[in-house]
Amino acid sequence: QLRQPRLSEVVADILRKRILGSQLNDGDMLPKQEELIAEFNVSADPIREALRILETEGLVTMQRGSQGGAIVHYPQPTKAAFMLSMVLESRKVPIDAVQRALRQLEPACAASCAAQPDRAQTILPYLRAALDSAFASIEDAGLYISYGRQFHTELVARCGNDAISLVVGALEAIWSTHVDSLARKAENFGSFAIRSVRVSTAKQNEKIYSCIVAGDVDGAERATRHFFSDRLQELRGWRHTFDMDP
C-alpha cells in the first residue's frame, strides 16, 4: 500500500528541487515563512516541518531573530563523507577497509589524471605543490602526513570525472580525517614515525607524479597501486576504528 506523502514532505521536496536546480544561490535566503504559507496554501506547521527536514539535510541553516530566516547551502562533498563514515561505523566496518577500497579505486583516478590533455594547467601544479610541501616537512611526521594526504586528495579531486571524484573523495576524506585525528590527539604516527618510511612514501608519490607528467596512463595506475600495497603494511600501530569529526 502506497503511503501518501505529508504536506511537509511535499513542500520540502519542492524547495529541495529549487536549491539543487540552482534556482536559489548558495547563501540566499528562502522566502519568509509567511510567504511560503501563502505560496503553498498551507498552515505554518507543514512549513516549519519542511524547513526542519531541509536543515537536517544540510540544505538550509535557520537563522533566528527579527532578520532571521532559512539560509540556503549547496550540498558539500564533506557531508557525503561524514554520512558514509557513519554508515560504515554502524555496520562495524574496520577503518582499514577504507584503505583497501582506496587501493582499488585511486589507481583509476591516477590513470585518468595522466590521460587529461590539460593536466599541465589543471592537475600538475596542485600535485607539485603538495609534493614540495611534503618534502619540505620530511622531518616533521605530523606535517608530512598532512601534505602526503593532500597529494592524494588533489589527485582524486582533479581526475576529470565528477562522479568518481565525489565517491573516491569521500573515502579519501574519511581516511584523511582518521589519520589527522590520530596525529593530532595522540601523536600516533605508526610506521610514519620512522624517517625512512616518510622518505620512501614521498619518493613513491614522486613516481606517481612523474607518470602523470609523462601522460603514462598505465604507469600512473601501477605506481598508485604499488603505493597502496605498501601502505597497507603501515597500518600496524594505527587504531582500527572510525574517528570522523562533524
Secondary structure as GFF3:
##gff-version 3
##sequence-region A 1 246
A	DSSP	alpha_helix	7	20	.	.	.	ID=ss1
A	DSSP	alpha_helix	33	40	.	.	.	ID=ss2
A	DSSP	alpha_helix	44	56	.	.	.	ID=ss3
A	DSSP	beta_strand	60	63	.	.	.	ID=ss4
A	DSSP	beta_strand	69	72	.	.	.	ID=ss5
A	DSSP	alpha_helix	77	90	.	.	.	ID=ss6
A	DSSP	alpha_helix	96	115	.	.	.	ID=ss7
A	DSSP	alpha_helix	119	122	.	.	.	ID=ss8
A	DSSP	alpha_helix	124	136	.	.	.	ID=ss9
A	DSSP	alpha_helix	141	157	.	.	.	ID=ss10
A	DSSP	alpha_helix	162	186	.	.	.	ID=ss11
A	DSSP	three_ten_helix	190	193	.	.	.	ID=ss12
A	DSSP	alpha_helix	195	214	.	.	.	ID=ss13
A	DSSP	alpha_helix	217	231	.	.	.	ID=ss14
A	DSSP	three_ten_helix	232	235	.	.	.	ID=ss15
###
